[in-house]
Amino acid sequence: MTNIKIAIFAIGLFLTLQIEAASIKILFDNTKAEQAGNADWVISNSSSPVQIPTPAQSGITSSTPETYWTGALSGWGIDCVKKGYYVETLTGSSQITYGNSSNSQDLSNYQVYIVCEPNTVFTTAEKTAMMNFVKNGGGLFMVSDHTVSDRNNDGWDSPAIWIDFLTNNTVQNNPFGITVDLANISQTSTNIAALPKDSILHGPMGNVTEVMWSNGTTFTINKTVNPSVVGQVFKTGVSTTGTTGVLFATARYGKGKVAIIGDSSPCDDGTGGSGNSLYPGYFGDANGNHQLLLMNATIWLATPSITTGIKSIETRKSDFQLYPNPVSDGKLHVNYSLNNSSNTKIQLFDATGKNVKTIANTDVSADSQNESIDVSDLRSGIYLCRLSTGKETITKTVIIRK
């Protein structure tokens, strides 16, 4: 009878995990002239982007090249699929809404919304929708470019558009504590913040050590406005504990999170529509660090939730993510963010309830954290990974494959 119970428990956890992975959807925007001028900021079908990229993402494997799709963001999109996410494009004929049940691509149906260098201004209704998306648990990835980069000559460039979004909306003025600077810089920077547990800089994809701006902008952050805002990468020569010259930043707002980068070149994989001037920034520049930075941030934004019916699991108050899942290389990454500083304990249990791994930390700060657990000595199977703090316990399933 015990073996039967364990088998049923394992099957239930496996099915829950599959549902969880399939439910993580990432939406790339193409409603704001992202293909104007020399840009081609789409993941697929450069000549005529469609909602569901082709060829089918079900054909993508760990070895699929970015040329499987056509678009300057195809590398980013295919990497998302390789992580188990489902990606779509919000095409020019679609609407940016939140809470509109008649819109099949309403933002409420996605975990992450990526807007790479918008070239037309957001309407009041669109700004409200995007703010409410974040406020209610969504992840927004904002990509800016340098000032005076108006690709479609309509009087708006991406820094001005993001400034308008942040400061001229109906929800809250500058809720993220991030100000977009009207700057134009080109440099390679190794000025990385000393945040050893930060899951953007030290996440599942690897450690970020440098970036390269090819005409981009910077940000100013304000922790008084939003205590959660963090500058991860800074301009050469400025303090990484300061508030100016920020190249990449993240913040929380309500139940959601945002990430912002000051140059579109790191997103560019160098391939796209015919006639566009594209550069291999995603894979080639900065020794491949842009891929690590963008994907670590995407993973952080794509916070999955899971309900298994186990009584010990409480409502999620802190972000808690496991990657990769399933684990096949012997290393499990545990990413989490706390609302308040706390002692933490991460425990791994097998299907019988035996505690097989434990990592205990004292006085962990209220920030993004990343731990790696060596599971190479564990058998293939389904396990429970539990994060315990002084106020809550969160448990998720993980599969180990040999």
C-alpha positions as a Python dict, from the first residue, in 0.01 Angstrom:
ca = {
    (1, 'M'): (0, 0, 0),
    (2, 'T'): (285, 242, 82),
    (3, 'N'): (441, 188, -261),
    (4, 'I'): (107, 253, -429),
    (5, 'K'): (64, 580, -237),
    (6, 'I'): (414, 690, -334),
    (7, 'A'): (348, 608, -699),
    (8, 'I'): (20, 800, -702),
    (9, 'F'): (189, 1093, -528),
    (10, 'A'): (471, 1093, -783),
    (11, 'I'): (232, 1077, -1080),
    (12, 'G'): (35, 1369, -938),
    (13, 'L'): (346, 1577, -892),
    (14, 'F'): (466, 1496, -1242),
    (15, 'L'): (136, 1601, -1401),
    (16, 'T'): (131, 1920, -1196),
    (17, 'L'): (482, 2002, -1311),
    (18, 'Q'): (388, 1953, -1676),
    (19, 'I'): (88, 2183, -1637),
    (20, 'E'): (308, 2442, -1467),
    (21, 'A'): (569, 2441, -1746),
    (22, 'A'): (308, 2464, -2020),
    (23, 'S'): (137, 2757, -1847),
    (24, 'I'): (438, 2991, -1858),
    (25, 'K'): (373, 3215, -2157),
    (26, 'I'): (592, 3498, -2279),
    (27, 'L'): (460, 3769, -2511),
    (28, 'F'): (690, 3973, -2739),
    (29, 'D'): (540, 4301, -2854),
    (30, 'N'): (523, 4409, -3219),
    (31, 'T'): (253, 4678, -3196),
    (32, 'K'): (489, 4975, -3150),
    (33, 'A'): (678, 4993, -3479),
    (34, 'E'): (949, 4755, -3358),
    (35, 'Q'): (1044, 4692, -3722),
    (36, 'A'): (1077, 5058, -3820),
    (37, 'G'): (1395, 5177, -3990),
    (38, 'N'): (1679, 4927, -3953),
    (39, 'A'): (1519, 4750, -3658),
    (40, 'D'): (1367, 4403, -3668),
    (41, 'W'): (1273, 4345, -3305),
    (42, 'V'): (1060, 4034, -3357),
    (43, 'I'): (1121, 3668, -3275),
    (44, 'S'): (999, 3517, -3604),
    (45, 'N'): (848, 3571, -3948),
    (46, 'S'): (1027, 3899, -4018),
    (47, 'S'): (844, 3962, -4343),
    (48, 'S'): (504, 3928, -4176),
    (49, 'P'): (508, 3848, -3801),
    (50, 'V'): (226, 3629, -3675),
    (51, 'Q'): (96, 3547, -3328),
    (52, 'I'): (228, 3189, -3322),
    (53, 'P'): (583, 3174, -3462),
    (54, 'T'): (664, 2932, -3740),
    (55, 'P'): (812, 2678, -3781),
    (56, 'A'): (636, 2536, -3473),
    (57, 'Q'): (813, 2581, -3141),
    (58, 'S'): (737, 2218, -3062),
    (59, 'G'): (1022, 2137, -3304),
    (60, 'I'): (1281, 2324, -3098),
    (61, 'T'): (1539, 2113, -2914),
    (62, 'S'): (1843, 2200, -2705),
    (63, 'S'): (2054, 2216, -3022),
    (64, 'T'): (1819, 2424, -3239),
    (65, 'P'): (1998, 2731, -3385),
    (66, 'E'): (1845, 3080, -3372),
    (67, 'T'): (1810, 3070, -3752),
    (68, 'Y'): (1517, 2830, -3700),
    (69, 'W'): (1316, 3155, -3687),
    (70, 'T'): (1377, 3481, -3870),
    (71, 'G'): (1390, 3796, -3662),
    (72, 'A'): (1655, 3990, -3471),
    (73, 'L'): (1510, 3852, -3145),
    (74, 'S'): (1493, 3490, -3262),
    (75, 'G'): (1785, 3393, -3039),
    (76, 'W'): (1605, 3529, -2734),
    (77, 'G'): (1276, 3368, -2831),
    (78, 'I'): (1427, 3027, -2901),
    (79, 'D'): (1620, 3038, -2572),
    (80, 'C'): (1287, 3097, -2395),
    (81, 'V'): (1141, 2787, -2563),
    (82, 'K'): (1447, 2586, -2464),
    (83, 'K'): (1370, 2681, -2102),
    (84, 'G'): (1023, 2531, -2140),
    (85, 'Y'): (833, 2855, -2200),
    (86, 'Y'): (572, 2914, -2470),
    (87, 'V'): (624, 3230, -2674),
    (88, 'E'): (394, 3445, -2885),
    (89, 'T'): (402, 3776, -3071),
    (90, 'L'): (154, 4058, -3016),
    (91, 'T'): (119, 4171, -3377),
    (92, 'G'): (44, 4517, -3508),
    (93, 'S'): (-326, 4441, -3548),
    (94, 'S'): (-359, 4337, -3182),
    (95, 'Q'): (-444, 4541, -2873),
    (96, 'I'): (-257, 4587, -2545),
    (97, 'T'): (-519, 4520, -2277),
    (98, 'Y'): (-541, 4386, -1925),
    (99, 'G'): (-858, 4228, -1790),
    (100, 'N'): (-1036, 4218, -2126),
    (101, 'S'): (-1180, 3866, -2155),
    (102, 'S'): (-1274, 3918, -2520),
    (103, 'N'): (-907, 3965, -2616),
    (104, 'S'): (-735, 3626, -2649),
    (105, 'Q'): (-398, 3799, -2609),
    (106, 'D'): (-493, 4000, -2304),
    (107, 'L'): (-187, 4048, -2083),
    (108, 'S'): (-355, 3852, -1804),
    (109, 'N'): (-291, 3539, -2013),
    (110, 'Y'): (89, 3581, -1995),
    (111, 'Q'): (357, 3578, -1728),
    (112, 'V'): (608, 3804, -1909),
    (113, 'Y'): (559, 4088, -2158),
    (114, 'I'): (871, 4198, -2351),
    (115, 'V'): (872, 4532, -2534),
    (116, 'C'): (1196, 4587, -2725),
    (117, 'E'): (1253, 4950, -2826),
    (118, 'P'): (899, 5083, -2889),
    (119, 'N'): (886, 5353, -3157),
    (120, 'T'): (529, 5477, -3115),
    (121, 'V'): (391, 5613, -2790),
    (122, 'F'): (159, 5406, -2572),
    (123, 'T'): (-200, 5526, -2542),
    (124, 'T'): (-347, 5607, -2202),
    (125, 'A'): (-542, 5280, -2205),
    (126, 'E'): (-230, 5081, -2297),
    (127, 'K'): (-23, 5238, -2020),
    (128, 'T'): (-298, 5159, -1769),
    (129, 'A'): (-312, 4799, -1892),
    (130, 'M'): (65, 4752, -1861),
    (131, 'M'): (84, 4906, -1515),
    (132, 'N'): (-202, 4690, -1390),
    (133, 'F'): (-40, 4383, -1548),
    (134, 'V'): (270, 4439, -1333),
    (135, 'K'): (75, 4544, -1026),
    (136, 'N'): (-120, 4218, -1036),
    (137, 'G'): (177, 3986, -1075),
    (138, 'G'): (309, 4018, -1431),
    (139, 'G'): (668, 4061, -1541),
    (140, 'L'): (747, 4351, -1775),
    (141, 'F'): (1077, 4365, -1967),
    (142, 'M'): (1146, 4716, -2102),
    (143, 'V'): (1415, 4771, -2365),
    (144, 'S'): (1524, 5125, -2446),
    (145, 'D'): (1774, 5267, -2692),
    (146, 'H'): (1964, 5594, -2702),
    (147, 'T'): (1807, 5938, -2724),
    (148, 'V'): (1745, 6073, -3076),
    (149, 'S'): (1673, 5725, -3212),
    (150, 'D'): (1333, 5795, -3368),
    (151, 'R'): (1326, 5519, -3630),
    (152, 'N'): (986, 5601, -3780),
    (153, 'N'): (1018, 5982, -3762),
    (154, 'D'): (697, 6034, -3565),
    (155, 'G'): (860, 6256, -3302),
    (156, 'W'): (896, 5981, -3041),
    (157, 'D'): (1196, 5762, -2962),
    (158, 'S'): (1216, 5482, -2706),
    (159, 'P'): (1365, 5680, -2412),
    (160, 'A'): (1090, 5942, -2443),
    (161, 'I'): (826, 5671, -2481),
    (162, 'W'): (941, 5493, -2164),
    (163, 'I'): (957, 5824, -1976),
    (164, 'D'): (599, 5893, -2081),
    (165, 'F'): (492, 5545, -1970),
    (166, 'L'): (655, 5581, -1630),
    (167, 'T'): (549, 5937, -1550),
    (168, 'N'): (228, 5997, -1742),
    (169, 'N'): (-6, 5710, -1660),
    (170, 'T'): (-333, 5680, -1469),
    (171, 'V'): (-207, 5426, -1212),
    (172, 'Q'): (99, 5571, -1035),
    (173, 'N'): (374, 5816, -1120),
    (174, 'N'): (713, 5643, -1144),
    (175, 'P'): (616, 5339, -935),
    (176, 'F'): (935, 5148, -1018),
    (177, 'G'): (1180, 5410, -896),
    (178, 'I'): (1348, 5417, -1238),
    (179, 'T'): (1410, 5728, -1448),
    (180, 'V'): (1519, 5689, -1811),
    (181, 'D'): (1802, 5927, -1898),
    (182, 'L'): (1821, 6107, -2232),
    (183, 'A'): (2170, 5980, -2307),
    (184, 'N'): (2368, 5825, -2592),
    (185, 'I'): (2671, 5622, -2491),
    (186, 'S'): (2886, 5349, -2642),
    (187, 'Q'): (3118, 5149, -2421),
    (188, 'T'): (3208, 4808, -2286),
    (189, 'S'): (3152, 4796, -1912),
    (190, 'T'): (3265, 4544, -1653),
    (191, 'N'): (3121, 4759, -1376),
    (192, 'I'): (2897, 4491, -1229),
    (193, 'A'): (2732, 4535, -889),
    (194, 'A'): (2872, 4319, -609),
    (195, 'L'): (2557, 4116, -550),
    (196, 'P'): (2674, 3753, -519),
    (197, 'K'): (2324, 3615, -462),
    (198, 'D'): (2151, 3823, -729),
    (199, 'S'): (1977, 3588, -972),
    (200, 'I'): (2009, 3832, -1262),
    (201, 'L'): (2387, 3853, -1237),
    (202, 'H'): (2440, 3498, -1107),
    (203, 'G'): (2149, 3297, -1241),
    (204, 'P'): (2074, 2969, -1417),
    (205, 'M'): (2236, 3081, -1743),
    (206, 'G'): (2564, 3179, -1577),
    (207, 'N'): (2750, 3475, -1428),
    (208, 'V'): (2730, 3814, -1600),
    (209, 'T'): (3069, 3987, -1614),
    (210, 'E'): (3039, 4256, -1882),
    (211, 'V'): (2809, 4434, -2126),
    (212, 'M'): (2862, 4633, -2443),
    (213, 'W'): (2653, 4939, -2529),
    (214, 'S'): (2648, 5036, -2900),
    (215, 'N'): (2468, 5368, -2865),
    (216, 'G'): (2241, 5321, -2568),
    (217, 'T'): (2112, 5511, -2268),
    (218, 'T'): (2138, 5496, -1889),
    (219, 'F'): (1900, 5514, -1593),
    (220, 'T'): (1879, 5683, -1256),
    (221, 'I'): (1726, 5481, -972),
    (222, 'N'): (1553, 5605, -658),
    (223, 'K'): (1524, 5372, -358),
    (224, 'T'): (1321, 5630, -168),
    (225, 'V'): (1050, 5604, -431),
    (226, 'N'): (1081, 5224, -458),
    (227, 'P'): (1305, 5044, -202),
    (228, 'S'): (1312, 4730, -416),
    (229, 'V'): (1482, 4887, -719),
    (230, 'V'): (1828, 4743, -792),
    (231, 'G'): (2095, 4851, -1037),
    (232, 'Q'): (2279, 4540, -1155),
    (233, 'V'): (2510, 4688, -1421),
    (234, 'F'): (2659, 5037, -1426),
    (235, 'K'): (2840, 5269, -1662),
    (236, 'T'): (3220, 5262, -1640),
    (237, 'G'): (3357, 5488, -1370),
    (238, 'V'): (3048, 5529, -1151),
    (239, 'S'): (2980, 5366, -815),
    (240, 'T'): (2786, 5038, -824),
    (241, 'T'): (2631, 5139, -492),
    (242, 'G'): (2511, 5469, -633),
    (243, 'T'): (2198, 5570, -820),
    (244, 'T'): (2323, 5711, -1152),
    (245, 'G'): (2477, 5568, -1467),
    (246, 'V'): (2274, 5247, -1440),
    (247, 'L'): (2272, 5029, -1753),
    (248, 'F'): (2043, 4751, -1630),
    (249, 'A'): (1795, 4760, -1341),
    (250, 'T'): (1511, 4562, -1186),
    (251, 'A'): (1232, 4648, -945),
    (252, 'R'): (911, 4521, -790),
    (253, 'Y'): (572, 4682, -796),
    (254, 'G'): (264, 4536, -634),
    (255, 'K'): (276, 4162, -698),
    (256, 'G'): (486, 4195, -1014),
    (257, 'K'): (836, 4279, -1135),
    (258, 'V'): (1009, 4479, -1406),
    (259, 'A'): (1346, 4472, -1577),
    (260, 'I'): (1490, 4746, -1796),
    (261, 'I'): (1797, 4761, -2021),
    (262, 'G'): (1935, 5075, -2184),
    (263, 'D'): (2033, 4943, -2527),
    (264, 'S'): (1856, 4728, -2786),
    (265, 'S'): (2183, 4603, -2938),
    (266, 'P'): (2232, 4332, -2670),
    (267, 'C'): (1898, 4183, -2779),
    (268, 'D'): (2000, 4166, -3146),
    (269, 'D'): (2117, 3824, -3265),
    (270, 'G'): (2242, 3961, -3597),
    (271, 'T'): (1984, 3802, -3825),
    (272, 'G'): (1649, 3930, -3942),
    (273, 'G'): (1466, 4094, -4225),
    (274, 'S'): (1645, 4161, -4553),
    (275, 'G'): (1798, 4507, -4576),
    (276, 'N'): (1817, 4574, -4202),
    (277, 'S'): (2147, 4670, -4040),
    (278, 'L'): (2170, 4410, -3763),
    (279, 'Y'): (2452, 4317, -3525),
    (280, 'P'): (2537, 3999, -3331),
    (281, 'G'): (2488, 4160, -2990),
    (282, 'Y'): (2296, 3876, -2824),
    (283, 'F'): (2553, 3601, -2881),
    (284, 'G'): (2867, 3779, -3001),
    (285, 'D'): (2921, 4105, -2815),
    (286, 'A'): (3055, 4116, -2457),
    (287, 'N'): (3181, 3758, -2486),
    (288, 'G'): (2827, 3618, -2487),
    (289, 'N'): (2727, 3792, -2163),
    (290, 'H'): (2417, 3954, -2315),
    (291, 'Q'): (2251, 3616, -2361),
    (292, 'L'): (2317, 3537, -1995),
    (293, 'L'): (2188, 3875, -1874),
    (294, 'L'): (1869, 3876, -2082),
    (295, 'M'): (1779, 3515, -2010),
    (296, 'N'): (1855, 3533, -1637),
    (297, 'A'): (1627, 3837, -1622),
    (298, 'T'): (1356, 3665, -1826),
    (299, 'I'): (1367, 3364, -1595),
    (300, 'W'): (1343, 3596, -1294),
    (301, 'L'): (1041, 3771, -1443),
    (302, 'A'): (870, 3443, -1536),
    (303, 'T'): (778, 3347, -1182),
    (304, 'P'): (581, 3022, -1198),
    (305, 'S'): (320, 2929, -941),
    (306, 'I'): (218, 2578, -848),
    (307, 'T'): (-58, 2417, -642),
    (308, 'T'): (-18, 2053, -545),
    (309, 'G'): (-272, 2023, -269),
    (310, 'I'): (-7, 1942, -10),
    (311, 'K'): (-110, 2098, 322),
    (312, 'S'): (238, 2230, 402),
    (313, 'I'): (235, 2459, 100),
    (314, 'E'): (124, 2813, 178),
    (315, 'T'): (20, 3098, -48),
    (316, 'R'): (327, 3237, -223),
    (317, 'K'): (453, 3565, -78),
    (318, 'S'): (812, 3539, -200),
    (319, 'D'): (930, 3445, -548),
    (320, 'F'): (1069, 3091, -562),
    (321, 'Q'): (1197, 2938, -885),
    (322, 'L'): (1378, 2616, -975),
    (323, 'Y'): (1589, 2583, -1291),
    (324, 'P'): (1642, 2380, -1493),
    (325, 'N'): (1345, 2157, -1428),
    (326, 'P'): (1386, 1871, -1506),
    (327, 'V'): (1751, 1863, -1397),
    (328, 'S'): (1979, 1657, -1621),
    (329, 'D'): (2323, 1809, -1562),
    (330, 'G'): (2350, 1748, -1187),
    (331, 'K'): (2304, 2111, -1081),
    (332, 'L'): (1976, 2259, -953),
    (333, 'H'): (1950, 2639, -931),
    (334, 'V'): (1717, 2783, -668),
    (335, 'N'): (1621, 3147, -724),
    (336, 'Y'): (1415, 3334, -469),
    (337, 'S'): (1341, 3685, -349),
    (338, 'L'): (1227, 3780, 1),
    (339, 'N'): (998, 4059, 108),
    (340, 'N'): (1206, 4109, 423),
    (341, 'S'): (1546, 4000, 551),
    (342, 'S'): (1523, 3656, 707),
    (343, 'N'): (1698, 3332, 791),
    (344, 'T'): (1627, 3077, 519),
    (345, 'K'): (1646, 2704, 473),
    (346, 'I'): (1627, 2516, 143),
    (347, 'Q'): (1551, 2146, 171),
    (348, 'L'): (1519, 1873, -91),
    (349, 'F'): (1297, 1571, -12),
    (350, 'D'): (1261, 1249, -207),
    (351, 'A'): (924, 1085, -282),
    (352, 'T'): (929, 902, 54),
    (353, 'G'): (965, 1229, 245),
    (354, 'K'): (1334, 1180, 332),
    (355, 'N'): (1539, 1501, 355),
    (356, 'V'): (1830, 1447, 112),
    (357, 'K'): (1976, 1800, 86),
    (358, 'T'): (1973, 2109, 309),
    (359, 'I'): (2115, 2459, 266),
    (360, 'A'): (2071, 2696, 560),
    (361, 'N'): (2151, 3068, 544),
    (362, 'T'): (2132, 3333, 814),
    (363, 'D'): (2020, 3693, 776),
    (364, 'V'): (1944, 3678, 402),
    (365, 'S'): (1867, 4023, 261),
    (366, 'A'): (1535, 4121, 101),
    (367, 'D'): (1666, 4088, -252),
    (368, 'S'): (1708, 3841, -538),
    (369, 'Q'): (1903, 3533, -427),
    (370, 'N'): (2048, 3238, -614),
    (371, 'E'): (2167, 2905, -472),
    (372, 'S'): (2305, 2602, -654),
    (373, 'I'): (2248, 2250, -525),
    (374, 'D'): (2462, 1958, -640),
    (375, 'V'): (2215, 1676, -714),
    (376, 'S'): (2455, 1459, -914),
    (377, 'D'): (2454, 1200, -635),
    (378, 'L'): (2074, 1164, -632),
    (379, 'R'): (1874, 907, -823),
    (380, 'S'): (1639, 995, -1105),
    (381, 'G'): (1293, 1074, -975),
    (382, 'I'): (1053, 1336, -846),
    (383, 'Y'): (1154, 1545, -545),
    (384, 'L'): (1012, 1828, -337),
    (385, 'C'): (1217, 2144, -289),
    (386, 'R'): (1108, 2353, 9),
    (387, 'L'): (1203, 2710, 95),
    (388, 'S'): (1144, 2801, 459),
    (389, 'T'): (1174, 3151, 605),
    (390, 'G'): (1071, 3293, 937),
    (391, 'K'): (719, 3363, 808),
    (392, 'E'): (640, 3117, 529),
    (393, 'T'): (706, 2782, 369),
    (394, 'I'): (693, 2732, -8),
    (395, 'T'): (729, 2393, -175),
    (396, 'K'): (774, 2301, -540),
    (397, 'T'): (836, 1984, -735),
    (398, 'V'): (1152, 1912, -928),
    (399, 'I'): (1241, 1618, -1153),
    (400, 'I'): (1594, 1478, -1163),
    (401, 'R'): (1689, 1284, -1473),
    (402, 'K'): (2015, 1090, -1524),
}
